[in-house]
Amino acid sequence: MKTHTRTLAAIGLATTLTLTAAACTPASDSELSLDLIPHVHDVAFDPDGALLVGAHTGVYRVDPTTDDTSLVGKTTFDAMGLTVHADTILASGHPDPANQDHTFTAPNVGLVRYSNAGWEQVSLAGVTDFHLLAATAAAPDFLLGLPSDRAVLAASRDAGQTWEDLGPLTARDISIDPMKADVVTATTPEGLMVSRDGGITFTAVANAPALLVITADPTVEEGVIGVDADGMIWTGSTSEGAVWNTAGHATGAASAIAASYDGAVAIADEGGVRITTDAGNTWRTVIRTDASQ
């Protein structure tokens, strides 16, 4: 695949940056106060370029033009794993005890889906809490998940209707390549691992840093952007002989990272959620987390 030029490594972000973006525009009366969003678990971009944020109080959508923030479906729940599947949002986690929507079954909501019709149950209601979910445009019905109750990699080949355990895996994060569905990357205690058979077997990525959270970089063949335990941002690839470059530093420990097809990158860390749309030259805060929760 031809490497696009608009990537973090290619435009000089390997020089040190600090995620100290200017505060975003104050929320209007129609927006949720950014100071009231606690504990971000995951981030993802939808096909329109909007940022989705999975938090302790639900899934939020950040408008790519205005940064206006809204609660998806006006429904609160503890959103853990989060991914985008075609034109829908997939999530997992735990119900909000105050939410009487029976779509979110206690103690674990299983897999739920949001579309124009609202939130609906897909599978594993009351049973499973996926702390991580991953999807890929290369195989729209293929999903991967890391369940919280056991150290395995689970897979679905029918858009989440049924699941199977592929095998043991202790991982903090996973991603699926957007062009090659068989290429799955995972951050493990042994380092960055890659599978080339859809998550069945894994091998170490040579010369890769020990990353904590990762996302596939859709602008680079087998590209990966990640953050290590010290908050250092790295760019590289699972391809043989790939070179890894540092690309700045998060604010404290990072909890999630996402990259879009148009070159935007978002990182959730101890300060909130920040996004760059110019290859890291500037960052802006779009979500502030409530440190008291």
C-alpha positions as CSV (number, residue, x, y, z in Angstrom):
1,M,0.0,0.0,0.0
2,K,1.2,3.5,-0.8
3,T,2.2,5.3,2.4
4,H,0.3,8.5,2.8
5,T,2.4,11.5,3.8
6,R,0.1,12.7,6.5
7,T,1.3,10.6,9.3
8,L,2.7,11.4,12.7
9,A,6.2,10.1,12.0
10,A,6.5,11.5,8.5
11,I,5.8,15.1,9.4
12,G,8.3,15.5,12.2
13,L,6.2,14.6,15.2
14,A,9.1,12.5,16.3
15,T,10.4,15.6,17.9
16,T,9.1,16.1,21.5
17,L,5.6,17.4,21.9
18,T,3.7,17.8,25.1
19,L,-0.1,17.5,25.1
20,T,-0.8,20.9,26.5
21,A,-3.5,22.0,24.2
22,A,-5.4,25.2,24.8
23,A,-8.7,24.8,26.6
24,C,-11.6,24.2,24.3
25,T,-14.5,26.7,23.8
26,P,-16.8,26.8,26.8
27,A,-19.8,24.6,26.5
28,S,-23.1,26.2,25.5
29,D,-26.4,25.5,27.3
30,S,-27.1,22.6,24.9
31,E,-23.8,20.9,25.6
32,L,-22.7,18.7,28.5
33,S,-20.2,20.4,30.8
34,L,-16.9,18.9,30.0
35,D,-15.9,19.0,33.7
36,L,-18.5,16.5,34.6
37,I,-17.3,13.6,32.4
38,P,-15.5,11.1,34.6
39,H,-13.0,8.3,33.9
40,V,-12.5,7.9,30.1
41,H,-12.1,4.2,29.1
42,D,-11.8,4.2,25.4
43,V,-11.9,6.4,22.3
44,A,-12.7,5.8,18.6
45,F,-13.5,7.8,15.4
46,D,-16.7,7.3,13.4
47,P,-16.8,7.4,9.6
48,D,-17.7,11.1,9.7
49,G,-14.6,12.0,11.6
50,A,-16.4,12.6,14.9
51,L,-14.6,11.4,18.1
52,L,-16.5,8.9,20.3
53,V,-15.5,8.7,23.9
54,G,-16.5,5.8,26.2
55,A,-16.6,7.0,29.8
56,H,-18.0,6.0,33.2
57,T,-21.2,7.8,32.4
58,G,-21.8,6.7,28.8
59,V,-20.6,7.2,25.2
60,Y,-20.1,10.8,24.1
61,R,-19.8,12.2,20.6
62,V,-17.5,15.1,19.9
63,D,-18.4,17.1,16.8
64,P,-15.3,17.3,14.5
65,T,-16.1,20.9,13.5
66,T,-17.4,22.6,16.7
67,D,-16.1,20.2,19.4
68,D,-19.7,20.2,20.8
69,T,-20.1,17.2,23.1
70,S,-23.3,15.2,23.3
71,L,-24.3,12.0,25.2
72,V,-25.0,9.3,22.5
73,G,-28.6,8.1,22.8
74,K,-29.0,10.3,25.9
75,T,-28.3,7.1,27.9
76,T,-25.9,6.7,30.8
77,F,-24.0,3.5,31.4
78,D,-20.4,2.5,32.2
79,A,-19.0,2.2,28.7
80,M,-15.8,0.1,28.8
81,G,-15.0,-1.3,25.4
82,L,-15.9,0.8,22.4
83,T,-15.5,0.5,18.6
84,V,-17.2,1.6,15.4
85,H,-18.7,-1.1,13.1
86,A,-19.8,0.3,9.7
87,D,-22.2,3.1,10.6
88,T,-23.0,1.9,14.1
89,I,-21.3,2.1,17.5
90,L,-20.5,-1.0,19.5
91,A,-19.9,-0.9,23.2
92,S,-19.7,-3.0,26.3
93,G,-19.6,-2.4,30.1
94,H,-22.0,-2.1,33.0
95,P,-25.4,-0.6,33.4
96,D,-26.1,2.5,35.4
97,P,-28.3,1.5,38.3
98,A,-30.4,4.7,37.8
99,N,-31.0,3.8,34.1
100,Q,-34.1,1.8,33.7
101,D,-33.4,1.0,30.0
102,H,-33.6,-2.8,29.9
103,T,-31.2,-2.8,26.9
104,F,-28.4,-2.6,29.5
105,T,-28.6,-5.8,31.5
106,A,-26.8,-6.2,34.9
107,P,-24.2,-6.9,35.9
108,N,-22.6,-6.8,32.4
109,V,-24.3,-5.4,29.4
110,G,-22.6,-7.8,26.9
111,L,-22.4,-6.2,23.5
112,V,-24.8,-3.3,22.7
113,R,-25.1,-1.4,19.5
114,Y,-26.2,2.2,18.7
115,S,-27.7,3.2,15.4
116,N,-30.3,5.8,14.4
117,A,-32.9,3.6,16.1
118,G,-31.1,4.0,19.5
119,W,-29.3,1.5,21.7
120,E,-30.1,-2.2,21.3
121,Q,-28.8,-5.5,22.7
122,V,-26.7,-7.7,20.4
123,S,-25.4,-10.6,22.5
124,L,-24.1,-11.8,25.9
125,A,-26.6,-9.7,27.9
126,G,-25.8,-9.9,31.6
127,V,-22.8,-12.2,31.0
128,T,-19.8,-10.4,29.5
129,D,-18.0,-7.1,30.0
130,F,-15.6,-6.5,27.1
131,H,-12.9,-4.1,28.3
132,L,-11.7,-3.8,24.8
133,L,-13.4,-4.2,21.4
134,A,-11.9,-4.0,17.9
135,A,-13.4,-3.9,14.4
136,T,-12.0,-3.4,10.9
137,A,-13.3,-2.1,7.6
138,A,-11.4,-5.0,6.0
139,A,-13.9,-7.5,7.3
140,P,-17.1,-5.8,8.5
141,D,-18.5,-8.8,10.4
142,F,-15.3,-9.6,12.2
143,L,-14.9,-8.4,15.8
144,L,-12.5,-9.0,18.6
145,G,-12.9,-8.5,22.3
146,L,-11.1,-8.8,25.6
147,P,-13.5,-10.0,28.2
148,S,-12.8,-8.8,31.7
149,D,-13.5,-12.2,33.4
150,R,-10.8,-14.3,31.7
151,A,-7.5,-13.8,29.9
152,V,-8.5,-14.8,26.4
153,L,-9.1,-13.2,23.0
154,A,-12.7,-13.6,21.9
155,A,-13.9,-13.3,18.3
156,S,-17.1,-12.9,16.4
157,R,-17.5,-13.5,12.7
158,D,-21.2,-12.4,12.5
159,A,-21.0,-8.8,13.7
160,G,-21.3,-9.8,17.4
161,Q,-24.2,-12.2,17.3
162,T,-22.1,-15.1,18.4
163,W,-18.6,-15.4,20.0
164,E,-15.8,-17.9,20.4
165,D,-12.6,-17.9,22.4
166,L,-9.6,-18.0,20.0
167,G,-7.1,-18.8,22.8
168,P,-5.4,-17.5,25.9
169,L,-4.2,-13.9,25.7
170,T,-3.2,-11.5,28.5
171,A,-3.4,-8.1,26.8
172,R,-4.1,-4.5,27.7
173,D,-5.1,-3.4,24.2
174,I,-5.8,-4.8,20.8
175,S,-6.2,-3.4,17.3
176,I,-7.1,-4.9,13.9
177,D,-5.4,-3.6,10.7
178,P,-7.9,-1.6,8.6
179,M,-6.6,-3.2,5.4
180,K,-5.7,-6.7,6.5
181,A,-8.2,-8.3,8.8
182,D,-5.8,-11.1,9.6
183,V,-3.3,-8.7,11.1
184,V,-4.1,-8.2,14.8
185,T,-1.8,-6.3,17.2
186,A,-1.8,-6.7,21.0
187,T,0.0,-5.1,23.9
188,T,1.1,-7.8,26.4
189,P,3.4,-8.2,29.4
190,E,5.9,-9.7,27.0
191,G,5.7,-6.7,24.7
192,L,4.0,-5.8,21.4
193,M,2.7,-8.9,19.7
194,V,1.3,-9.4,16.2
195,S,-0.9,-12.1,14.8
196,R,-1.2,-12.8,11.0
197,D,-4.0,-15.3,11.3
198,G,-6.8,-13.3,12.8
199,G,-5.7,-13.6,16.4
200,I,-5.1,-17.3,16.7
201,T,-1.3,-17.2,17.2
202,F,0.9,-14.2,18.1
203,T,4.6,-13.5,17.7
204,A,6.7,-10.6,19.1
205,V,7.1,-7.5,16.9
206,A,10.9,-7.1,16.6
207,N,12.4,-3.8,17.9
208,A,9.0,-2.5,19.0
209,P,8.7,-0.5,22.2
210,A,6.7,-1.9,25.1
211,L,3.4,-0.2,24.5
212,L,0.4,0.1,26.8
213,V,-2.3,1.4,24.4
214,I,-2.3,1.2,20.7
215,T,-4.4,2.0,17.6
216,A,-4.0,1.0,14.0
217,D,-2.6,3.9,11.8
218,P,-4.8,3.7,8.7
219,T,-2.4,5.9,6.7
220,V,0.5,3.5,6.9
221,E,0.8,-0.2,5.9
222,E,0.4,-2.2,9.1
223,G,1.0,1.0,10.9
224,V,0.6,1.3,14.7
225,I,0.5,4.4,17.0
226,G,0.9,3.7,20.7
227,V,1.8,5.1,24.1
228,D,4.1,3.3,26.6
229,A,3.7,3.1,30.3
230,D,5.7,6.3,30.8
231,G,3.4,8.3,28.5
232,M,5.8,8.4,25.5
233,I,4.0,8.3,22.1
234,W,5.5,6.0,19.4
235,T,4.8,5.5,15.7
236,G,5.9,2.4,13.8
237,S,4.7,-0.7,12.0
238,T,4.4,-4.4,12.4
239,S,6.1,-4.9,9.1
240,E,9.5,-6.6,9.1
241,G,12.3,-4.1,9.6
242,A,10.1,-1.3,10.6
243,V,11.6,1.7,12.4
244,W,9.9,3.1,15.5
245,N,10.0,6.8,16.3
246,T,9.1,8.7,19.4
247,A,6.4,11.3,18.8
248,G,5.8,13.3,21.9
249,H,4.4,12.7,25.4
250,A,1.0,12.2,26.9
251,T,-0.1,13.9,30.1
252,G,0.5,11.1,32.7
253,A,-0.7,7.6,31.9
254,A,-2.7,7.1,28.7
255,S,-5.9,5.1,28.8
256,A,-6.8,5.0,25.1
257,I,-5.7,6.2,21.7
258,A,-7.5,6.3,18.3
259,A,-6.6,7.4,14.8
260,S,-8.8,8.4,11.9
261,Y,-8.5,7.9,8.1
262,D,-7.9,11.6,7.6
263,G,-4.9,11.8,10.0
264,A,-6.6,12.9,13.2
265,V,-5.3,11.3,16.4
266,A,-6.9,11.4,19.9
267,I,-5.4,10.4,23.2
268,A,-7.2,9.9,26.5
269,D,-4.9,10.5,29.5
270,E,-5.0,11.8,33.0
271,G,-5.9,15.3,31.8
272,G,-8.8,14.3,29.6
273,V,-9.0,13.7,25.9
274,R,-6.9,15.7,23.4
275,I,-6.9,15.6,19.6
276,T,-4.6,16.7,16.8
277,T,-5.7,17.2,13.2
278,D,-2.4,18.6,11.9
279,A,0.0,15.7,12.6
280,G,0.7,16.7,16.1
281,N,1.8,20.3,15.5
282,T,-1.1,21.4,17.7
283,W,-3.4,19.6,20.2
284,R,-6.7,20.7,21.6
285,T,-8.6,19.5,24.6
286,V,-12.1,18.2,23.7
287,I,-12.9,16.4,27.0
288,R,-11.9,17.2,30.5
289,T,-12.3,14.5,33.1
290,D,-13.6,14.8,36.6
291,A,-10.6,13.8,38.8
292,S,-12.8,13.4,41.8
293,Q,-14.7,10.4,40.3
